[in-house]
Amino acid sequence: MAEIAQITLDGPAASGKSSAAKGLAKELNAYFVNTGDMYRALTSVVLEQGIDPETQIEEIEKILPEQDIRYVSGDGLDLLLHINGSLAQASQVRSPEVAAKVSLVAKIPAVRQWLVKRQREAAGLGLIVMEGRDIGTVVFPEAKFKFYVSASPMVRAQRRLAQEGEVSAGATVEKVAAEIAKRDEMDMNRAVSPLKPAEDAVMVDTSDLSLEEVISSMAKLVREGLNRG
């Protein structure tokens, strides 16, 4: 496949990749695609239908042909996530219940294949910044610019705790850190598209960097690369 000027950001939960990807897209006048929310959207549908993602994998596979989860163009470069024709609500995809089950849904091979097809459709928009866990390795392995964003476990736990609606009431840093570690284990050890850096990805540790510093450093690398052609 030919090399294309798309930008991929991969990394574990609460590493800061979503904020960095969104800011980078704005800096470069590119589209921002959050693939994690696509998996969350499907997980919300699964839970709404009363399907247990741990024990009813076949039921999830059965409902895939009936689902329509995609980003739709909004104003300017804004993309709006739609679930079966309706605009996805933050309370729908960003709930503690969905966060607790999304890795179980995301590790199902049929689910990943189904969503990868929809993620690749975004390439037709033009320059995009896409973040997730297998974007540089599976979705766009031919992308010209790849970043792998990480942070220390404690920093990630603190960030997740500060995100409204992401954790259950009364959660502690220690409990959140344990939940993140469990999520990492599932993501890194799943049979299909495990979380790992692409061989040619630039490693970015955000533990001691401000969001502005992260965005600035990545934008500089992309602009230099685009100027070189």
ZAMARGU-4260 file (C-alpha; in steps of 0.2 Angstrom, whole numbers, plus 5000, padded with zeros to 4 digits):
<rodrens>
0) 5000/5000/5000 | 5006/5017/4996 | 5012/5029/5010 | 4999/5042/5014 | 5000/5058/5024
5) 4989/5053/5038 | 4993/5054/5056 | 4990/5040/5069 | 4991/5040/5088 | 4991/5024/5097
10) 4992/5021/5116 | 4984/5014/5132 | 4970/5021/5141 | 4971/5039/5149 | 4988/5042/5141
15) 4982/5058/5134 | 4981/5053/5116 | 4964/5058/5113 | 4967/5076/5119 | 4983/5076/5110
20) 4975/5070/5094 | 4961/5082/5095 | 4973/5097/5098 | 4985/5091/5084 | 4971/5090/5071
25) 4965/5108/5076 | 4983/5113/5074 | 4985/5105/5057 | 4967/5109/5050 | 4964/5090/5049
30) 4950/5079/5054 | 4950/5071/5071 | 4944/5053/5072 | 4942/5045/5089 | 4941/5026/5086
35) 4939/5022/5104 | 4922/5031/5104 | 4917/5019/5090 | 4921/5004/5101 | 4912/5012/5115
40) 4897/5016/5104 | 4895/4998/5099 | 4898/4993/5118 | 4883/5004/5123 | 4872/4996/5110
45) 4877/4978/5116 | 4873/4983/5134 | 4857/4991/5129 | 4852/4975/5121 | 4856/4965/5137
50) 4870/4956/5129 | 4884/4950/5141 | 4900/4953/5131 | 4909/4941/5142 | 4898/4926/5138
55) 4888/4930/5123 | 4901/4934/5110 | 4890/4925/5096 | 4876/4937/5100 | 4887/4952/5097
60) 4893/4945/5081 | 4874/4942/5076 | 4869/4960/5078 | 4884/4968/5069 | 4876/4968/5052
65) 4861/4978/5059 | 4872/4992/5066 | 4878/5008/5058 | 4891/5017/5068 | 4901/5030/5058
70) 4907/5048/5059 | 4897/5061/5049 | 4903/5078/5044 | 4897/5093/5054 | 4902/5111/5053
75) 4920/5114/5046 | 4931/5100/5051 | 4920/5093/5065 | 4915/5075/5064 | 4900/5069/5073
80) 4898/5051/5079 | 4881/5043/5074 | 4874/5027/5081 | 4861/5020/5070 | 4856/5037/5063
85) 4856/5046/5079 | 4869/5058/5086 | 4879/5049/5100 | 4878/5057/5117 | 4892/5058/5129
90) 4882/5050/5143 | 4880/5035/5131 | 4898/5032/5126 | 4907/5039/5141 | 4898/5030/5155
95) 4907/5019/5169 | 4897/5004/5163 | 4903/5006/5145 | 4921/5009/5151 | 4921/4993/5161
100) 4915/4982/5146 | 4923/4990/5131 | 4939/4980/5131 | 4928/4964/5131 | 4919/4970/5115
105) 4935/4977/5107 | 4944/4960/5108 | 4931/4951/5098 | 4939/4948/5081 | 4923/4950/5071
110) 4920/4967/5080 | 4938/4973/5075 | 4936/4968/5057 | 4919/4976/5056 | 4925/4993/5064
115) 4942/4994/5055 | 4932/4994/5038 | 4923/5009/5044 | 4938/5018/5051 | 4947/5016/5034
120) 4933/5025/5026 | 4938/5041/5035 | 4954/5042/5024 | 4943/5048/5010 | 4940/5064/5020
125) 4958/5070/5017 | 4971/5073/5031 | 4965/5065/5047 | 4972/5062/5064 | 4966/5046/5070
130) 4969/5039/5088 | 4966/5022/5095 | 4975/5006/5099 | 4979/4998/5082 | 4979/5013/5070
135) 4997/5013/5065 | 4999/4994/5065 | 4982/4988/5057 | 4971/5002/5052 | 4984/5013/5043
140) 5000/5003/5043 | 5005/5014/5028 | 5003/5031/5037 | 5017/5043/5035 | 5016/5049/5053
145) 5014/5038/5068 | 5015/5042/5086 | 5013/5030/5101 | 5008/5040/5117 | 5011/5034/5134
150) 5012/5040/5152 | 5016/5032/5169 | 5003/5022/5177 | 5000/5034/5192 | 4998/5049/5180
155) 4986/5039/5169 | 4976/5035/5184 | 4975/5053/5190 | 4969/5058/5173 | 4956/5045/5172
160) 4950/5050/5189 | 4948/5068/5184 | 4938/5064/5168 | 4919/5067/5172 | 4908/5051/5170
165) 4923/5039/5167 | 4924/5031/5184 | 4911/5026/5197 | 4907/5036/5212 | 4919/5034/5226
170) 4933/5028/5215 | 4951/5030/5222 | 4967/5033/5212 | 4973/5015/5217 | 4957/5007/5211
175) 4957/5017/5195 | 4976/5012/5192 | 4971/4993/5195 | 4957/4995/5182 | 4968/5003/5170
180) 4981/4989/5172 | 4968/4976/5169 | 4963/4985/5153 | 4981/4986/5147 | 4983/4968/5150
185) 4968/4964/5139 | 4972/4976/5126 | 4990/4971/5125 | 4987/4952/5125 | 4972/4950/5114
190) 4974/4938/5099 | 4969/4951/5086 | 4977/4968/5084 | 4985/4969/5101 | 4990/4986/5108
195) 5008/4989/5103 | 5019/5003/5095 | 5021/5002/5076 | 5039/4999/5072 | 5041/5016/5064
200) 5031/5025/5077 | 5038/5040/5087 | 5037/5037/5106 | 5029/5051/5116 | 5029/5050/5135
205) 5017/5063/5141 | 5020/5060/5160 | 5029/5076/5163 | 5023/5086/5147 | 5009/5099/5146
210) 4996/5096/5133 | 5003/5111/5123 | 5020/5104/5123 | 5014/5087/5117 | 5004/5095/5103
215) 5018/5107/5098 | 5031/5093/5097 | 5021/5082/5086 | 5015/5096/5075 | 5033/5101/5072
220) 5037/5083/5066 | 5022/5082/5055 | 5025/5099/5047 | 5044/5095/5044 | 5039/5079/5036
225) 5026/5087/5025 | 5038/5100/5019 | 5050/5086/5014 | 5037/5078/5004
</rodrens>
